[in-house]
Amino acid sequence: EQGGLWVWSPHAPEQPLRLDGHTGAIVAAAFSPDGGRLVTTGLDAAIRVWNPVSGRELISFPAEGAAISAIAFDERGETLITIDQHGVVRRWEGK
C-alpha cells in the first residue's frame, strides 16, 4: 500500500505496526544506530522520523531538491544523510 510501512518487532512478530503518513510510496528507510528511531522518505518529497515502537511520528519536513533515493543516520544518530536521484549527498543537521 502506498504511503505506509509495516514494522515487525522480533519480540512480537505477530503484532506488526503500521506507520502511516506519507502520501506516496516510500522509497527509502533506515533505523538510527540505537534502533530508537526510524526515518523514511518517499515520492511525496517528505522525510519523516518515527518512534518504531509506538508508531508515533516525531518530526516531518520537506526534502528539498531532487527526489531522494537513499537515506541514513550518521554513526551517532544525530544527523540524517540523503542521496538524491542525481547523486547529490546532503546532511540534515539537528533533525
C-alpha positions as CSV (number, residue, x, y, z in Angstrom):
1,E,0.0,0.0,0.0
2,Q,1.3,3.4,-0.8
3,G,2.2,5.8,2.0
4,G,2.6,3.2,4.7
5,L,5.3,1.0,6.2
6,W,4.9,-2.2,8.3
7,V,7.4,-2.7,11.1
8,W,7.8,-6.1,12.8
9,S,9.4,-6.5,16.2
10,P,11.5,-9.6,16.8
11,H,9.9,-9.7,20.3
12,A,6.3,-9.6,18.9
13,P,6.3,-10.7,15.3
14,E,2.6,-11.5,15.4
15,Q,1.8,-7.8,16.0
16,P,3.3,-5.7,13.2
17,L,3.0,-1.9,13.5
18,R,1.9,0.1,10.5
19,L,3.3,3.6,10.1
20,D,1.1,5.9,8.0
21,G,1.9,9.4,6.9
22,H,3.4,9.5,3.5
23,T,1.1,10.3,0.7
24,G,3.1,8.4,-1.9
25,A,5.2,5.3,-2.0
26,I,8.1,5.0,0.5
27,V,11.4,4.7,-1.4
28,A,13.9,4.5,1.5
29,A,14.0,3.8,5.2
30,A,16.7,3.4,7.9
31,F,16.9,2.8,11.6
32,S,19.1,5.0,13.9
33,P,22.2,3.3,15.4
34,D,20.4,2.7,18.7
35,G,17.2,1.5,17.0
36,G,15.1,4.1,18.7
37,R,14.1,6.0,15.6
38,L,13.2,5.1,12.0
39,V,13.5,7.6,9.2
40,T,11.5,7.2,5.9
41,T,11.3,9.2,2.7
42,G,9.0,8.8,-0.2
43,L,7.6,10.0,-3.5
44,D,5.7,12.7,-1.6
45,A,9.1,14.5,-1.1
46,A,8.8,14.3,2.7
47,I,11.2,13.0,5.3
48,R,9.6,11.5,8.4
49,V,11.2,10.3,11.6
50,W,9.3,7.8,13.7
51,N,9.4,6.0,17.0
52,P,9.4,2.4,15.7
53,V,8.0,1.0,18.9
54,S,5.0,3.3,19.4
55,G,4.5,4.3,15.7
56,R,4.4,7.9,16.6
57,E,5.7,10.4,14.1
58,L,8.4,12.5,15.8
59,I,9.1,15.0,13.1
60,S,8.5,15.6,9.4
61,F,9.9,18.1,6.9
62,P,10.1,18.5,3.2
63,A,13.0,17.0,1.2
64,E,14.4,19.9,-0.8
65,G,15.8,19.4,-4.3
66,A,15.6,16.2,-6.4
67,A,13.8,13.1,-5.2
68,I,15.8,11.2,-2.5
69,S,16.9,7.7,-3.4
70,A,18.7,6.7,-0.1
71,I,18.7,7.9,3.5
72,A,20.6,7.0,6.6
73,F,21.6,8.2,10.1
74,D,25.2,9.1,10.8
75,E,27.1,6.9,13.3
76,R,25.9,9.0,16.3
77,G,22.3,9.1,15.1
78,E,22.3,12.9,15.2
79,T,22.4,13.7,11.5
80,L,20.5,12.4,8.6
81,I,22.3,11.8,5.3
82,T,20.5,11.6,2.0
83,I,21.4,10.9,-1.6
84,D,19.2,12.2,-4.3
85,Q,18.5,10.8,-7.7
86,H,21.3,12.9,-9.2
87,G,23.9,11.6,-6.7
88,V,23.9,14.7,-4.6
89,V,24.7,14.0,-0.9
90,R,23.1,16.2,1.8
91,R,23.5,16.3,5.6
92,W,20.4,17.3,7.6
93,E,21.8,18.6,10.9
94,G,19.7,18.7,14.0
95,K,16.8,16.7,12.6
